[in-house]
C-alpha cells in the first residue's frame, strides 16, 4: 500500500490545528472562570530561553503552511507575526487550515523527489528531497511547536489531557 504525500501531511495538519483551536477555547474558558485575561497566556514560556506561546502557535502555523507550499512548489504566503490576543491566534490557525485545504492533492504529486531547500539565518541552507523533508524536518518541527502550545497551556492549569492532544 502506498500513501500520497498529500495524505501523509494535509489531514494531520488540519486535525492538529483544529485540536489547537479547541485548546485555545479551553484556555479562554479557564481564564474566564478564574477572572483573568485569556491574553495572559500569550507570554507564557516553559523556560526563560524558549519562545512564548504566541510564537509557538505562529511557528506551528508557519510549519504547516510552509510544508504544504514547498511540497506543492508554490510560494509560501507571508503573514505578519502580529497576533496579540487568543482571537488573533485562532484567526491565524483558521487561515492556516484554509491554506492547507486550498492545496489540491494533485499539486503534491511527485513532491517526494522534489528538492526542498530551507534557508537558515546562521548557517548553510538545508537541502532535502520532499519525502525526507516531510518525514524528518517538517512534521517533527510542526509537532514540536504544537506540543509546546499544549504543554504551555497545560502548565498554566488549563484542563487538557492526552485525548485533547490526539482527538481535539
C-alpha positions in Angstrom: 0.0 0.0 0.0 1.2 3.5 -0.8 0.2 6.8 0.6 0.3 10.1 -1.2 2.4 12.9 0.1 -0.8 15.0 0.5 -2.4 12.2 2.5 0.8 11.9 4.6 0.6 15.5 5.8 -2.6 17.6 5.0 -5.0 15.7 7.2 -2.5 15.7 10.1 -2.0 19.4 9.8 -5.8 20.0 9.6 -6.5 17.8 12.6 -3.8 19.1 14.9 -4.5 22.7 14.1 -8.2 22.0 14.8 -7.2 20.5 18.1 -5.2 23.6 18.8 -8.3 25.7 18.3 -10.0 23.5 20.9 -7.1 24.1 23.4 -7.4 27.8 22.9 -11.1 27.6 23.6 -10.5 25.7 26.8 -7.8 28.3 27.7 -10.4 31.1 27.2 -12.9 29.3 29.4 -10.2 28.6 32.1 -9.3 32.3 32.2 -12.8 33.5 32.3 -13.7 31.1 35.1 -10.7 32.4 37.1 -11.4 36.0 36.1 -8.2 36.9 34.4 -7.4 38.0 30.8 -7.0 35.0 28.5 -4.4 37.0 26.6 -2.1 36.4 29.6 -1.4 33.0 28.0 0.4 34.6 25.0 3.5 35.4 27.1 3.8 32.0 28.8 7.1 30.2 28.4 8.3 26.8 29.5 11.7 28.2 30.4 13.4 31.6 30.0 15.3 30.6 26.9 12.3 29.3 25.0 9.8 31.2 22.9 6.4 32.2 24.4 3.1 30.6 23.5 2.3 33.2 20.8 5.5 32.3 18.9 4.9 28.6 19.3 1.5 29.0 17.6 2.9 31.2 14.9 5.7 28.7 14.2 3.4 25.7 14.2 1.2 27.5 11.7 4.1 28.5 9.6 5.4 25.0 9.6 2.2 23.7 8.2 1.7 26.4 5.5 5.4 26.2 4.6 5.4 22.4 4.2 2.3 22.4 2.1 3.6 25.2 -0.1 7.1 23.8 -0.5 5.8 20.4 -1.4 3.4 21.9 -3.9 6.2 24.0 -5.4 4.3 27.2 -4.5 5.3 30.5 -2.9 4.8 30.4 0.9 2.3 33.0 2.0 3.9 35.7 4.1 2.0 36.6 7.2 2.8 39.2 9.8 3.5 37.9 13.3 1.4 40.4 15.0 -1.1 38.3 17.0 -1.9 40.0 20.3 -4.9 38.0 21.5 -6.2 34.5 21.6 -8.7 35.6 19.0 -5.8 36.7 16.8 -4.2 33.3 17.3 -7.4 31.5 16.4 -7.7 33.6 13.2 -4.1 32.6 12.2 -4.8 28.9 12.9 -8.0 29.1 10.8 -6.1 30.9 8.0 -3.5 28.1 8.1 -6.2 25.4 7.9 -7.7 27.2 4.9 -4.3 27.3 3.2 -3.7 23.6 3.8 -7.2 22.8 2.4 -6.6 25.1 -0.6 -3.7 22.9 -1.9 -5.0 20.1 -4.0 -3.6 16.7 -3.7 -2.5 16.8 -7.3 -0.2 19.7 -6.5 1.9 17.4 -4.3 2.2 14.6 -6.9 5.9 14.0 -7.5 6.9 16.0 -4.5 8.6 13.1 -2.8 11.6 13.6 -5.0 11.3 17.4 -5.4 14.3 19.3 -4.0 13.4 21.3 -0.9 15.8 23.9 0.3 15.3 25.5 3.7 17.2 28.8 4.1 18.8 29.4 7.5 19.9 32.7 9.1 23.1 31.5 10.7 24.3 28.6 8.6 24.1 26.9 5.2 20.7 26.0 3.9 19.3 22.6 4.5 18.5 20.6 1.4 16.2 17.5 1.3 14.2 15.6 -1.1 10.5 16.0 -0.4 9.9 12.8 1.4 12.9 13.3 3.8 11.8 16.9 4.3 8.3 15.8 5.3 9.4 12.9 7.5 12.5 14.3 9.1 12.0 18.0 9.2 8.6 19.4 8.6 6.4 17.0 10.6 8.8 16.9 13.6 9.1 20.7 13.6 5.3 21.0 13.4 4.8 18.5 16.3 7.5 20.1 18.4 5.8 23.5 18.3 2.3 22.1 18.6 3.3 20.1 21.7 4.8 23.3 23.2 1.4 25.0 22.8 -0.3 22.1 24.5 2.4 22.0 27.3 2.3 25.7 28.0 -1.5 25.7 28.3 -1.4 22.5 30.5 1.3 24.0 32.6 -0.8 27.1 33.4 -3.7 24.9 34.6 -5.9 24.6 31.5 -7.6 21.2 31.8 -6.2 19.4 28.9 -5.4 15.7 28.6 -4.0 13.3 26.1 -7.3 12.9 24.3 -7.4 16.7 23.8 -4.0 16.4 22.0 -4.9 13.4 20.0 -8.6 13.9 19.2 -9.3 17.5 20.0 
